[in-house]
Amino acid sequence: MFDSGKFVSVGDTNLFVSEAGNPQGRVIVLLHGGLQSRRDFIPLAQNLAKDYRLIAIDTRGHGRSGLGTASLTYRQLQDDFTLLLTTLGLQKFGIIGHSDGGIVALRLAASRAVQPEFVIAVGAHWVLPENDPARQIYQTINLEKWRGMFGSQIAVYNTENPKPDFGKLFKAATQMWLGCDENAYPGASVKNIQCPLLVVHGDDDMLVSRQQAFDLAEQVKGARLLNIPFASHTLLEDMPERIFPFLQDFMKLVPA
C-alpha cells in the first residue's frame, strides 16, 4: 500500500502522491507527522481502504519528496498542499492529519484557501507557548537520540528519498517545531475554521497535553473532541482498529 504514485511540482520541489482504497469512495487526504512519511498511515489506511479513496502525500523533504530550497515552516507546508490539492483538481475531500500533518490541516482549513469537507487533527498543537513542555523536548532532542528511537524509519527514508540527507531534514524540522511567528502554529486563526473538526488526542501523548486538545476543540465552533485513554502520540499506528470506528462515525455525520 502506498508503494506507487506520482510526483507533483510545487514551486521549488516535487511532492510524492500515492493513492489507495476505493476509487469511487469519498476522498480523504492523509497528511503525516514530522520526520515520518505516507507509510505511517498504512495501519489506519487498511481500515479505511474499503470505503474511501485515500490520497497520501509525502511532505517536502520526507519520504520520496524533495526538500527544496525554501525554509521548512508550517506556512510553507500549507502553501505546498494548497498548490498540490489545486493541481490535483480535487473538488471534495476531507483531511486526516497527524501531528505536523494535523497542524498543517488546521492552517489549511483556517486559511480557507482550500475548502475541506472536514478535518480530523490527531495529536496536533494549535499553539506552542514558551512554557509548553513540548518545547523543552524539541530543544533537547538530538539526531543521535532520534536515530536510536527511529532507526528503521530513517533506513526507509535513506532508501527512497531522491536526495537523502536526514541530518539536514532533522535540523529543518526541529527549527519548524520551535517556531513562534506567523509562519508557525495556526494560533487564533483556528477560529476561522468552518468545516467540521474532530480533535483526536491520546491521553498518554507526551507531546500534546490534554488541555491543549481541549482548548483547540473549544476554539472552533461545533468541534468534537475524542480523547482516547491509554493512547500515545502514535495512536493511529498503535491502535487503528480502536480509533477507526470513531473516525467513521464522525465522517458519516458530515454530508457527502
Disulfide bonds with the S-S distance in Angstrom:
none
